[in-house]
Amino acid sequence: MLHHIYILQSLKDSKYYIGYTTDVAARLKFHNAGLQRSTKHRIPFRLVLTERYLTKQEALKREKQLKSWKGGSAFKAYYRGRSPAVGGALAWGARGR
């Protein structure tokens, strides 16, 4: 089983949400159905990026790192497709569509 980190963007306020899941499609539907308390007031969302990991531990570590960057220049650089100064290239990275 693969473990995923995903980044959603609200179409309502353009803000981002970073999360972990083992099923990206189901998680996106969950968010857009308004079932996630922390995001229900910002629906709908679009998937903007995913990363795949072999272990849950790796994925959760990366989720924590991305959340620490959120709103900062490192997050913006990463989202634009450049590797930020901290971190580095991703072996399992994949842009969401």
Secondary structure, DSSP 4 states (H G I P E B T S, - for coil): --EEEEEEEETTT--EEEEEES-HHHHHHHHHTT-STTTGGG--EEEEEEEEESSHHHHHHHHHHHHHHTTSHHHHHHHTTPPPSSS---SSEE---
